[in-house]
C-alpha cells in the first residue's frame, strides 16, 4: 500500500470527516533534503472533521499524528496540515 493510501485510510478511520484532501508534493521536492527517491516523502493534507472543532492548532496536529501512528509519521519527511 502506498503512503498516500495509508494516510488516507488512517485519517478516514479516525475522524468524522467533513472535508478531506491529500496531495503528494514529493515531486516538488525532488533532489532536496528529505527526498528519499520514493516519490512519497512530502504530503499536504486539508482536513475538516468534527473531532478537530474547537481544538487549538497544536492539539489538532497532535490528533492527526496520533491517528497516523508513529511508524507512518516517521516514514514521511514532511506533512503540511491545514486543519479545522
PDB file of N, CA, C and O in Angstrom, chain B, residues numbered from 101:
ATOM      1  N   UNK B 101       0.856  -1.180   0.000  1.00  0.00           N
ATOM      2  CA  UNK B 101       0.000   0.000   0.000  1.00  0.00           C
ATOM      3  C   UNK B 101       0.899   1.239   0.000  1.00  0.00           C
ATOM      4  O   UNK B 101       1.899   1.288   0.716  1.00  0.00           O
ATOM      5  N   UNK B 102       0.542   2.220  -0.793  1.00  0.00           N
ATOM      6  CA  UNK B 102       1.318   3.462  -0.857  1.00  0.00           C
ATOM      7  C   UNK B 102       1.153   4.257   0.439  1.00  0.00           C
ATOM      8  O   UNK B 102       0.195   4.052   1.185  1.00  0.00           O
ATOM      9  N   UNK B 103       2.082   5.151   0.693  1.00  0.00           N
ATOM     10  CA  UNK B 103       1.974   6.004   1.887  1.00  0.00           C
ATOM     11  C   UNK B 103       0.743   6.896   1.793  1.00  0.00           C
ATOM     12  O   UNK B 103       0.072   7.149   2.794  1.00  0.00           O
ATOM     13  N   UNK B 104       0.451   7.368   0.591  1.00  0.00           N
ATOM     14  CA  UNK B 104      -0.753   8.183   0.422  1.00  0.00           C
ATOM     15  C   UNK B 104      -1.996   7.388   0.813  1.00  0.00           C
ATOM     16  O   UNK B 104      -2.878   7.916   1.490  1.00  0.00           O
ATOM     17  N   UNK B 105      -2.075   6.141   0.399  1.00  0.00           N
ATOM     18  CA  UNK B 105      -3.212   5.289   0.756  1.00  0.00           C
ATOM     19  C   UNK B 105      -3.236   5.008   2.256  1.00  0.00           C
ATOM     20  O   UNK B 105      -4.308   4.957   2.858  1.00  0.00           O
ATOM     21  N   UNK B 106      -2.072   4.828   2.858  1.00  0.00           N
ATOM     22  CA  UNK B 106      -2.005   4.617   4.307  1.00  0.00           C
ATOM     23  C   UNK B 106      -2.497   5.846   5.067  1.00  0.00           C
ATOM     24  O   UNK B 106      -3.245   5.726   6.038  1.00  0.00           O
ATOM     25  N   UNK B 107      -2.074   7.022   4.620  1.00  0.00           N
ATOM     26  CA  UNK B 107      -2.519   8.270   5.259  1.00  0.00           C
ATOM     27  C   UNK B 107      -4.029   8.388   5.136  1.00  0.00           C
ATOM     28  O   UNK B 107      -4.717   8.670   6.117  1.00  0.00           O
ATOM     29  N   UNK B 108      -4.543   8.172   3.932  1.00  0.00           N
ATOM     30  CA  UNK B 108      -5.991   8.275   3.694  1.00  0.00           C
ATOM     31  C   UNK B 108      -6.768   7.308   4.588  1.00  0.00           C
ATOM     32  O   UNK B 108      -7.754   7.697   5.214  1.00  0.00           O
ATOM     33  N   UNK B 109      -6.329   6.059   4.649  1.00  0.00           N
ATOM     34  CA  UNK B 109      -7.025   5.050   5.458  1.00  0.00           C
ATOM     35  C   UNK B 109      -7.004   5.418   6.940  1.00  0.00           C
ATOM     36  O   UNK B 109      -8.017   5.278   7.626  1.00  0.00           O
ATOM     37  N   UNK B 110      -5.877   5.879   7.433  1.00  0.00           N
ATOM     38  CA  UNK B 110      -5.762   6.229   8.853  1.00  0.00           C
ATOM     39  C   UNK B 110      -6.656   7.414   9.203  1.00  0.00           C
ATOM     40  O   UNK B 110      -7.327   7.402  10.235  1.00  0.00           O
ATOM     41  N   UNK B 111      -6.668   8.429   8.356  1.00  0.00           N
ATOM     42  CA  UNK B 111      -7.499   9.612   8.605  1.00  0.00           C
ATOM     43  C   UNK B 111      -8.982   9.255   8.532  1.00  0.00           C
ATOM     44  O   UNK B 111      -9.771   9.673   9.380  1.00  0.00           O
ATOM     45  N   UNK B 112      -9.349   8.488   7.523  1.00  0.00           N
ATOM     46  CA  UNK B 112     -10.762   8.111   7.374  1.00  0.00           C
ATOM     47  C   UNK B 112     -11.244   7.240   8.523  1.00  0.00           C
ATOM     48  O   UNK B 112     -12.419   7.300   8.887  1.00  0.00           O
ATOM     49  N   UNK B 113     -10.361   6.429   9.103  1.00  0.00           N
ATOM     50  CA  UNK B 113     -10.745   5.576  10.233  1.00  0.00           C
ATOM     51  C   UNK B 113     -10.859   6.357  11.538  1.00  0.00           C
ATOM     52  O   UNK B 113     -11.614   5.968  12.429  1.00  0.00           O
ATOM     53  N   UNK B 114     -10.120   7.448  11.656  1.00  0.00           N
ATOM     54  CA  UNK B 114     -10.036   8.154  12.938  1.00  0.00           C
ATOM     55  C   UNK B 114     -11.000   9.324  13.091  1.00  0.00           C
ATOM     56  O   UNK B 114     -11.328   9.712  14.212  1.00  0.00           O
ATOM     57  N   UNK B 115     -11.454   9.885  11.981  1.00  0.00           N
ATOM     58  CA  UNK B 115     -12.212  11.130  12.066  1.00  0.00           C
ATOM     59  C   UNK B 115     -13.555  11.051  11.353  1.00  0.00           C
ATOM     60  O   UNK B 115     -13.726  10.300  10.392  1.00  0.00           O
ATOM     61  N   UNK B 116     -14.510  11.851  11.851  1.00  0.00           N
ATOM     62  CA  UNK B 116     -15.794  12.064  11.182  1.00  0.00           C
ATOM     63  C   UNK B 116     -15.552  13.230  10.220  1.00  0.00           C
ATOM     64  O   UNK B 116     -15.679  14.396  10.592  1.00  0.00           O
ATOM     65  N   UNK B 117     -15.206  12.896   9.000  1.00  0.00           N
ATOM     66  CA  UNK B 117     -14.698  13.867   8.028  1.00  0.00           C
ATOM     67  C   UNK B 117     -15.820  14.667   7.381  1.00  0.00           C
ATOM     68  O   UNK B 117     -16.829  14.120   6.935  1.00  0.00           O
ATOM     69  N   UNK B 118     -15.611  15.969   7.345  1.00  0.00           N
ATOM     70  CA  UNK B 118     -16.491  16.867   6.605  1.00  0.00           C
ATOM     71  C   UNK B 118     -15.837  17.242   5.272  1.00  0.00           C
ATOM     72  O   UNK B 118     -16.523  17.439   4.269  1.00  0.00           O
ATOM     73  N   UNK B 119     -14.520  17.337   5.273  1.00  0.00           N
ATOM     74  CA  UNK B 119     -13.760  17.668   4.067  1.00  0.00           C
ATOM     75  C   UNK B 119     -12.362  17.076   4.230  1.00  0.00           C
ATOM     76  O   UNK B 119     -11.761  17.175   5.301  1.00  0.00           O
ATOM     77  N   UNK B 120     -11.847  16.462   3.169  1.00  0.00           N
ATOM     78  CA  UNK B 120     -10.513  15.863   3.235  1.00  0.00           C
ATOM     79  C   UNK B 120      -9.872  15.847   1.857  1.00  0.00           C
ATOM     80  O   UNK B 120     -10.474  15.411   0.875  1.00  0.00           O
ATOM     81  N   UNK B 121      -8.659  16.325   1.808  1.00  0.00           N
ATOM     82  CA  UNK B 121      -7.878  16.312   0.574  1.00  0.00           C
ATOM     83  C   UNK B 121      -6.431  15.994   0.939  1.00  0.00           C
ATOM     84  O   UNK B 121      -5.902  16.516   1.920  1.00  0.00           O
ATOM     85  N   UNK B 122      -5.809  15.154   0.161  1.00  0.00           N
ATOM     86  CA  UNK B 122      -4.401  14.835   0.351  1.00  0.00           C
ATOM     87  C   UNK B 122      -3.685  15.049  -0.985  1.00  0.00           C
ATOM     88  O   UNK B 122      -4.168  14.630  -2.036  1.00  0.00           O
ATOM     89  N   UNK B 123      -2.539  15.700  -0.923  1.00  0.00           N
ATOM     90  CA  UNK B 123      -1.750  15.988  -2.120  1.00  0.00           C
ATOM     91  C   UNK B 123      -0.328  15.488  -1.882  1.00  0.00           C
ATOM     92  O   UNK B 123       0.307  15.826  -0.883  1.00  0.00           O
ATOM     93  N   UNK B 124       0.153  14.685  -2.812  1.00  0.00           N
ATOM     94  CA  UNK B 124       1.538  14.229  -2.771  1.00  0.00           C
ATOM     95  C   UNK B 124       2.383  15.321  -3.420  1.00  0.00           C
ATOM     96  O   UNK B 124       2.303  15.535  -4.630  1.00  0.00           O
ATOM     97  N   UNK B 125       3.187  16.007  -2.622  1.00  0.00           N
ATOM     98  CA  UNK B 125       4.021  17.108  -3.099  1.00  0.00           C
ATOM     99  C   UNK B 125       5.474  16.681  -3.299  1.00  0.00           C
ATOM    100  O   UNK B 125       6.350  17.529  -3.467  1.00  0.00           O
ATOM    101  N   UNK B 126       5.730  15.394  -3.283  1.00  0.00           N
ATOM    102  CA  UNK B 126       7.103  14.884  -3.342  1.00  0.00           C
ATOM    103  C   UNK B 126       7.834  15.333  -4.595  1.00  0.00           C
ATOM    104  O   UNK B 126       9.028  15.627  -4.538  1.00  0.00           O
ATOM    105  N   UNK B 127       7.148  15.391  -5.713  1.00  0.00           N
ATOM    106  CA  UNK B 127       7.779  15.795  -6.958  1.00  0.00           C
ATOM    107  C   UNK B 127       8.356  17.196  -6.917  1.00  0.00           C
ATOM    108  O   UNK B 127       9.339  17.492  -7.596  1.00  0.00           O
ATOM    109  N   UNK B 128       7.744  18.057  -6.119  1.00  0.00           N
ATOM    110  CA  UNK B 128       8.237  19.433  -5.978  1.00  0.00           C
ATOM    111  C   UNK B 128       9.503  19.503  -5.141  1.00  0.00           C
ATOM    112  O   UNK B 128      10.171  20.536  -5.112  1.00  0.00           O
ATOM    113  N   UNK B 129       9.838  18.411  -4.460  1.00  0.00           N
ATOM    114  CA  UNK B 129      10.986  18.395  -3.558  1.00  0.00           C
ATOM    115  C   UNK B 129      12.085  17.447  -4.027  1.00  0.00           C
ATOM    116  O   UNK B 129      13.023  17.161  -3.282  1.00  0.00           O
ATOM    117  N   UNK B 130      11.972  16.966  -5.248  1.00  0.00           N
ATOM    118  CA  UNK B 130      12.963  16.029  -5.784  1.00  0.00           C
ATOM    119  C   UNK B 130      14.356  16.644  -5.711  1.00  0.00           C
ATOM    120  O   UNK B 130      14.574  17.778  -6.139  1.00  0.00           O
ATOM    121  N   UNK B 131      15.286  15.880  -5.167  1.00  0.00           N
ATOM    122  CA  UNK B 131      16.662  16.333  -5.038  1.00  0.00           C
ATOM    123  C   UNK B 131      16.931  17.195  -3.823  1.00  0.00           C
ATOM    124  O   UNK B 131      18.082  17.535  -3.547  1.00  0.00           O
ATOM    125  N   UNK B 132      15.891  17.553  -3.094  1.00  0.00           N
ATOM    126  CA  UNK B 132      16.063  18.372  -1.888  1.00  0.00           C
ATOM    127  C   UNK B 132      16.265  17.483  -0.669  1.00  0.00           C
ATOM    128  O   UNK B 132      16.122  16.262  -0.741  1.00  0.00           O
ATOM    129  N   UNK B 133      16.591  18.102   0.426  1.00  0.00           N
ATOM    130  CA  UNK B 133      16.741  17.390   1.683  1.00  0.00           C
ATOM    131  C   UNK B 133      15.447  16.644   2.015  1.00  0.00           C
ATOM    132  O   UNK B 133      14.352  17.193   1.893  1.00  0.00           O
ATOM    133  N   UNK B 134      15.586  15.421   2.425  1.00  0.00           N
ATOM    134  CA  UNK B 134      14.428  14.631   2.796  1.00  0.00           C
ATOM    135  C   UNK B 134      13.838  13.830   1.660  1.00  0.00           C
ATOM    136  O   UNK B 134      12.990  12.969   1.893  1.00  0.00           O
ATOM    137  N   UNK B 135      14.264  14.090   0.434  1.00  0.00           N
ATOM    138  CA  UNK B 135      13.777  13.309  -0.706  1.00  0.00           C
ATOM    139  C   UNK B 135      14.501  11.973  -0.702  1.00  0.00           C
ATOM    140  O   UNK B 135      15.710  11.908  -0.927  1.00  0.00           O
ATOM    141  N   UNK B 136      13.757  10.913  -0.445  1.00  0.00           N
ATOM    142  CA  UNK B 136      14.372   9.583  -0.377  1.00  0.00           C
ATOM    143  C   UNK B 136      14.294   8.845  -1.713  1.00  0.00           C
ATOM    144  O   UNK B 136      14.691   7.684  -1.806  1.00  0.00           O
ATOM    145  N   UNK B 137      13.788   9.512  -2.739  1.00  0.00           N
ATOM    146  CA  UNK B 137      13.694   8.906  -4.055  1.00  0.00           C
ATOM    147  C   UNK B 137      12.459   8.040  -4.264  1.00  0.00           C
ATOM    148  O   UNK B 137      12.245   7.524  -5.361  1.00  0.00           O
ATOM    149  N   UNK B 138      11.654   7.877  -3.237  1.00  0.00           N
ATOM    150  CA  UNK B 138      10.473   7.018  -3.332  1.00  0.00           C
ATOM    151  C   UNK B 138       9.294   7.695  -4.017  1.00  0.00           C
ATOM    152  O   UNK B 138       8.376   7.028  -4.494  1.00  0.00           O
ATOM    153  N   UNK B 139       9.325   9.016  -4.062  1.00  0.00           N
ATOM    154  CA  UNK B 139       8.170   9.748  -4.586  1.00  0.00           C
ATOM    155  C   UNK B 139       7.055   9.866  -3.567  1.00  0.00           C
ATOM    156  O   UNK B 139       5.947  10.292  -3.892  1.00  0.00           O
ATOM    157  N   UNK B 140       7.355   9.484  -2.320  1.00  0.00           N
ATOM    158  CA  UNK B 140       6.355   9.547  -1.241  1.00  0.00           C
ATOM    159  C   UNK B 140       6.985  10.075   0.043  1.00  0.00           C
ATOM    160  O   UNK B 140       6.934   9.422   1.085  1.00  0.00           O
ATOM    161  N   UNK B 141       7.575  11.255  -0.041  1.00  0.00           N
ATOM    162  CA  UNK B 141       8.251  11.819   1.122  1.00  0.00           C
ATOM    163  C   UNK B 141       7.601  13.096   1.644  1.00  0.00           C
ATOM    164  O   UNK B 141       7.781  13.449   2.809  1.00  0.00           O
ATOM    165  N   UNK B 142       6.851  13.790   0.798  1.00  0.00           N
ATOM    166  CA  UNK B 142       6.260  15.076   1.156  1.00  0.00           C
ATOM    167  C   UNK B 142       4.772  15.079   0.800  1.00  0.00           C
ATOM    168  O   UNK B 142       4.395  14.824  -0.344  1.00  0.00           O
ATOM    169  N   UNK B 143       3.938  15.370   1.793  1.00  0.00           N
ATOM    170  CA  UNK B 143       2.491  15.405   1.579  1.00  0.00           C
ATOM    171  C   UNK B 143       1.896  16.653   2.211  1.00  0.00           C
ATOM    172  O   UNK B 143       2.476  17.251   3.117  1.00  0.00           O
ATOM    173  N   UNK B 144       0.740  17.027   1.719  1.00  0.00           N
ATOM    174  CA  UNK B 144      -0.060  18.100   2.318  1.00  0.00           C
ATOM    175  C   UNK B 144      -1.479  17.579   2.461  1.00  0.00           C
ATOM    176  O   UNK B 144      -2.003  16.918   1.564  1.00  0.00           O
ATOM    177  N   UNK B 145      -2.099  17.880   3.599  1.00  0.00           N
ATOM    178  CA  UNK B 145      -3.497  17.500   3.789  1.00  0.00           C
ATOM    179  C   UNK B 145      -4.312  18.716   4.194  1.00  0.00           C
ATOM    180  O   UNK B 145      -3.826  19.633   4.855  1.00  0.00           O
ATOM    181  N   UNK B 146      -5.549  18.689   3.778  1.00  0.00           N
ATOM    182  CA  UNK B 146      -6.555  19.653   4.232  1.00  0.00           C
ATOM    183  C   UNK B 146      -7.660  18.793   4.836  1.00  0.00           C
ATOM    184  O   UNK B 146      -8.234  17.937   4.162  1.00  0.00           O
ATOM    185  N   UNK B 147      -7.950  19.028   6.102  1.00  0.00           N
ATOM    186  CA  UNK B 147      -8.912  18.186   6.811  1.00  0.00           C
ATOM    187  C   UNK B 147      -9.833  19.034   7.664  1.00  0.00           C
ATOM    188  O   UNK B 147      -9.389  19.877   8.444  1.00  0.00           O
ATOM    189  N   UNK B 148     -11.101  18.800   7.503  1.00  0.00           N
ATOM    190  CA  UNK B 148     -12.129  19.374   8.367  1.00  0.00           C
ATOM    191  C   UNK B 148     -12.873  18.192   8.964  1.00  0.00           C
ATOM    192  O   UNK B 148     -13.444  17.376   8.240  1.00  0.00           O
ATOM    193  N   UNK B 149     -12.864  18.103  10.292  1.00  0.00           N
ATOM    194  CA  UNK B 149     -13.506  16.985  10.981  1.00  0.00           C
ATOM    195  C   UNK B 149     -14.089  17.468  12.300  1.00  0.00           C
ATOM    196  O   UNK B 149     -13.547  18.366  12.945  1.00  0.00           O
ATOM    197  N   UNK B 150     -15.187  16.863  12.685  1.00  0.00           N
ATOM    198  CA  UNK B 150     -15.866  17.255  13.924  1.00  0.00           C
ATOM    199  C   UNK B 150     -14.940  17.155  15.145  1.00  0.00           C
ATOM    200  O   UNK B 150     -15.000  17.993  16.044  1.00  0.00           O
ATOM    201  N   UNK B 151     -14.094  16.135  15.167  1.00  0.00           N
ATOM    202  CA  UNK B 151     -13.213  15.924  16.324  1.00  0.00           C
ATOM    203  C   UNK B 151     -12.183  17.050  16.493  1.00  0.00           C
ATOM    204  O   UNK B 151     -11.638  17.240  17.580  1.00  0.00           O
ATOM    205  N   UNK B 152     -11.926  17.781  15.426  1.00  0.00           N
ATOM    206  CA  UNK B 152     -10.922  18.843  15.482  1.00  0.00           C
ATOM    207  C   UNK B 152     -11.522  20.202  15.838  1.00  0.00           C
ATOM    208  O   UNK B 152     -10.802  21.129  16.208  1.00  0.00           O
ATOM    209  N   UNK B 153     -12.839  20.309  15.725  1.00  0.00           N
ATOM    210  CA  UNK B 153     -13.510  21.578  16.012  1.00  0.00           C
ATOM    211  C   UNK B 153     -13.261  21.983  17.466  1.00  0.00           C
ATOM    212  O   UNK B 153     -13.395  21.172  18.382  1.00  0.00           O
ATOM    213  N   UNK B 154     -12.905  23.218  17.651  1.00  0.00           N
ATOM    214  CA  UNK B 154     -12.703  23.736  18.999  1.00  0.00           C
ATOM    215  C   UNK B 154     -11.332  23.466  19.587  1.00  0.00           C
ATOM    216  O   UNK B 154     -11.010  23.984  20.656  1.00  0.00           O
ATOM    217  N   UNK B 155     -10.514  22.663  18.910  1.00  0.00           N
ATOM    218  CA  UNK B 155      -9.161  22.402  19.405  1.00  0.00           C
ATOM    219  C   UNK B 155      -8.209  23.478  18.910  1.00  0.00           C
ATOM    220  O   UNK B 155      -8.421  24.062  17.847  1.00  0.00           O
ATOM    221  N   UNK B 156      -7.171  23.738  19.673  1.00  0.00           N
ATOM    222  CA  UNK B 156      -6.123  24.653  19.244  1.00  0.00           C
ATOM    223  C   UNK B 156      -5.269  24.003  18.164  1.00  0.00           C
ATOM    224  O   UNK B 156      -5.380  22.805  17.908  1.00  0.00           O
ATOM    225  N   UNK B 157      -4.421  24.801  17.538  1.00  0.00           N
ATOM    226  CA  UNK B 157      -3.597  24.326  16.431  1.00  0.00           C
ATOM    227  C   UNK B 157      -2.728  23.141  16.822  1.00  0.00           C
ATOM    228  O   UNK B 157      -2.678  22.147  16.097  1.00  0.00           O
ATOM    229  N   UNK B 158      -2.052  23.228  17.941  1.00  0.00           N
ATOM    230  CA  UNK B 158      -1.158  22.146  18.375  1.00  0.00           C
ATOM    231  C   UNK B 158      -1.958  20.879  18.665  1.00  0.00           C
ATOM    232  O   UNK B 158      -1.534  19.786  18.293  1.00  0.00           O
ATOM    233  N   UNK B 159      -3.091  21.010  19.315  1.00  0.00           N
ATOM    234  CA  UNK B 159      -3.937  19.849  19.624  1.00  0.00           C
ATOM    235  C   UNK B 159      -4.447  19.176  18.346  1.00  0.00           C
ATOM    236  O   UNK B 159      -4.521  17.949  18.276  1.00  0.00           O
ATOM    237  N   UNK B 160      -4.799  19.981  17.335  1.00  0.00           N
ATOM    238  CA  UNK B 160      -5.241  19.405  16.057  1.00  0.00           C
ATOM    239  C   UNK B 160      -4.109  18.614  15.395  1.00  0.00           C
ATOM    240  O   UNK B 160      -4.328  17.508  14.901  1.00  0.00           O
ATOM    241  N   UNK B 161      -2.903  19.182  15.388  1.00  0.00           N
ATOM    242  CA  UNK B 161      -1.756  18.487  14.793  1.00  0.00           C
ATOM    243  C   UNK B 161      -1.458  17.188  15.555  1.00  0.00           C
ATOM    244  O   UNK B 161      -1.170  16.158  14.947  1.00  0.00           O
ATOM    245  N   UNK B 162      -1.527  17.247  16.857  1.00  0.00           N
ATOM    246  CA  UNK B 162      -1.287  16.041  17.667  1.00  0.00           C
ATOM    247  C   UNK B 162      -2.326  14.968  17.389  1.00  0.00           C
ATOM    248  O   UNK B 162      -2.000  13.782  17.350  1.00  0.00           O
ATOM    249  N   UNK B 163      -3.575  15.374  17.195  1.00  0.00           N
ATOM    250  CA  UNK B 163      -4.637  14.410  16.904  1.00  0.00           C
ATOM    251  C   UNK B 163      -4.371  13.696  15.581  1.00  0.00           C
ATOM    252  O   UNK B 163      -4.575  12.487  15.476  1.00  0.00           O
ATOM    253  N   UNK B 164      -3.919  14.434  14.576  1.00  0.00           N
ATOM    254  CA  UNK B 164      -3.609  13.826  13.276  1.00  0.00           C
ATOM    255  C   UNK B 164      -2.413  12.893  13.416  1.00  0.00           C
ATOM    256  O   UNK B 164      -2.435  11.780  12.892  1.00  0.00           O
ATOM    257  N   UNK B 165      -1.377  13.332  14.113  1.00  0.00           N
ATOM    258  CA  UNK B 165      -0.203  12.472  14.302  1.00  0.00           C
ATOM    259  C   UNK B 165      -0.575  11.193  15.046  1.00  0.00           C
ATOM    260  O   UNK B 165      -0.077  10.117  14.718  1.00  0.00           O
ATOM    261  N   UNK B 166      -1.443  11.306  16.041  1.00  0.00           N
ATOM    262  CA  UNK B 166      -1.918  10.130  16.784  1.00  0.00           C
ATOM    263  C   UNK B 166      -2.657   9.178  15.850  1.00  0.00           C
ATOM    264  O   UNK B 166      -2.466   7.963  15.912  1.00  0.00           O
ATOM    265  N   UNK B 167      -3.498   9.734  14.988  1.00  0.00           N
ATOM    266  CA  UNK B 167      -4.270   8.914  14.048  1.00  0.00           C
ATOM    267  C   UNK B 167      -3.347   8.193  13.063  1.00  0.00           C
ATOM    268  O   UNK B 167      -3.591   7.039  12.714  1.00  0.00           O
ATOM    269  N   UNK B 168      -2.299   8.864  12.621  1.00  0.00           N
ATOM    270  CA  UNK B 168      -1.375   8.257  11.661  1.00  0.00           C
ATOM    271  C   UNK B 168      -0.478   7.211  12.310  1.00  0.00           C
ATOM    272  O   UNK B 168      -0.107   6.224  11.675  1.00  0.00           O
ATOM    273  N   UNK B 169      -0.135   7.426  13.559  1.00  0.00           N
ATOM    274  CA  UNK B 169       0.733   6.490  14.267  1.00  0.00           C
ATOM    275  C   UNK B 169       2.204   6.809  14.037  1.00  0.00           C
ATOM    276  O   UNK B 169       2.572   7.394  13.018  1.00  0.00           O
ATOM    277  N   UNK B 170       3.038   6.419  14.995  1.00  0.00           N
ATOM    278  CA  UNK B 170       4.457   6.790  14.949  1.00  0.00           C
ATOM    279  C   UNK B 170       5.226   6.236  13.753  1.00  0.00           C
ATOM    280  O   UNK B 170       6.118   6.906  13.233  1.00  0.00           O
ATOM    281  N   UNK B 171       4.898   5.038  13.315  1.00  0.00           N
ATOM    282  CA  UNK B 171       5.625   4.452  12.175  1.00  0.00           C
ATOM    283  C   UNK B 171       5.376   5.228  10.888  1.00  0.00           C
ATOM    284  O   UNK B 171       6.317   5.541  10.159  1.00  0.00           O
ATOM    285  N   UNK B 172       4.123   5.539  10.608  1.00  0.00           N
ATOM    286  CA  UNK B 172       3.797   6.264   9.384  1.00  0.00           C
ATOM    287  C   UNK B 172       4.348   7.684   9.452  1.00  0.00           C
ATOM    288  O   UNK B 172       4.915   8.173   8.475  1.00  0.00           O
ATOM    289  N   UNK B 173       4.189   8.344  10.583  1.00  0.00           N
ATOM    290  CA  UNK B 173       4.718   9.703  10.736  1.00  0.00           C
ATOM    291  C   UNK B 173       6.229   9.713  10.510  1.00  0.00           C
ATOM    292  O   UNK B 173       6.749  10.610   9.847  1.00  0.00           O
ATOM    293  N   UNK B 174       6.928   8.733  11.052  1.00  0.00           N
ATOM    294  CA  UNK B 174       8.383   8.666  10.905  1.00  0.00           C
ATOM    295  C   UNK B 174       8.812   8.380   9.468  1.00  0.00           C
ATOM    296  O   UNK B 174       9.934   8.707   9.082  1.00  0.00           O
ATOM    297  N   UNK B 175       7.939   7.780   8.683  1.00  0.00           N
ATOM    298  CA  UNK B 175       8.301   7.422   7.309  1.00  0.00           C
ATOM    299  C   UNK B 175       8.071   8.560   6.308  1.00  0.00           C
ATOM    300  O   UNK B 175       8.412   8.432   5.132  1.00  0.00           O
ATOM    301  N   UNK B 176       7.500   9.660   6.771  1.00  0.00           N
ATOM    302  CA  UNK B 176       7.203  10.816   5.915  1.00  0.00           C
ATOM    303  C   UNK B 176       8.146  11.944   6.319  1.00  0.00           C
ATOM    304  O   UNK B 176       8.252  12.270   7.501  1.00  0.00           O
ATOM    305  N   UNK B 177       8.827  12.539   5.350  1.00  0.00           N
ATOM    306  CA  UNK B 177       9.740  13.633   5.675  1.00  0.00           C
ATOM    307  C   UNK B 177       8.972  14.902   6.046  1.00  0.00           C
ATOM    308  O   UNK B 177       9.346  15.599   6.990  1.00  0.00           O
ATOM    309  N   UNK B 178       7.902  15.204   5.308  1.00  0.00           N
ATOM    310  CA  UNK B 178       7.159  16.439   5.557  1.00  0.00           C
ATOM    311  C   UNK B 178       5.664  16.208   5.360  1.00  0.00           C
ATOM    312  O   UNK B 178       5.234  15.560   4.405  1.00  0.00           O
ATOM    313  N   UNK B 179       4.885  16.758   6.293  1.00  0.00           N
ATOM    314  CA  UNK B 179       3.433  16.682   6.206  1.00  0.00           C
ATOM    315  C   UNK B 179       2.869  18.046   6.555  1.00  0.00           C
ATOM    316  O   UNK B 179       2.794  18.410   7.728  1.00  0.00           O
ATOM    317  N   UNK B 180       2.475  18.797   5.546  1.00  0.00           N
ATOM    318  CA  UNK B 180       1.839  20.099   5.759  1.00  0.00           C
ATOM    319  C   UNK B 180       0.365  19.839   6.070  1.00  0.00           C
ATOM    320  O   UNK B 180      -0.290  19.035   5.408  1.00  0.00           O
ATOM    321  N   UNK B 181      -0.147  20.542   7.100  1.00  0.00           N
ATOM    322  CA  UNK B 181      -1.524  20.297   7.515  1.00  0.00           C
ATOM    323  C   UNK B 181      -2.321  21.589   7.608  1.00  0.00           C
ATOM    324  O   UNK B 181      -1.908  22.542   8.268  1.00  0.00           O
ATOM    325  N   UNK B 182      -3.454  21.607   6.945  1.00  0.00           N
ATOM    326  CA  UNK B 182      -4.447  22.674   7.051  1.00  0.00           C
ATOM    327  C   UNK B 182      -5.639  22.011   7.723  1.00  0.00           C
ATOM    328  O   UNK B 182      -6.391  21.274   7.084  1.00  0.00           O
ATOM    329  N   UNK B 183      -5.809  22.275   9.015  1.00  0.00           N
ATOM    330  CA  UNK B 183      -6.792  21.532   9.819  1.00  0.00           C
ATOM    331  C   UNK B 183      -7.838  22.443  10.404  1.00  0.00           C
ATOM    332  O   UNK B 183      -7.567  23.605  10.706  1.00  0.00           O
ATOM    333  N   UNK B 184      -9.039  21.913  10.565  1.00  0.00           N
ATOM    334  CA  UNK B 184     -10.098  22.688  11.205  1.00  0.00           C
ATOM    335  C   UNK B 184     -11.238  21.814  11.579  1.00  0.00           C
ATOM    336  O   UNK B 184     -12.228  22.293  12.132  1.00  0.00           O
TER     337      UNK B 184
END
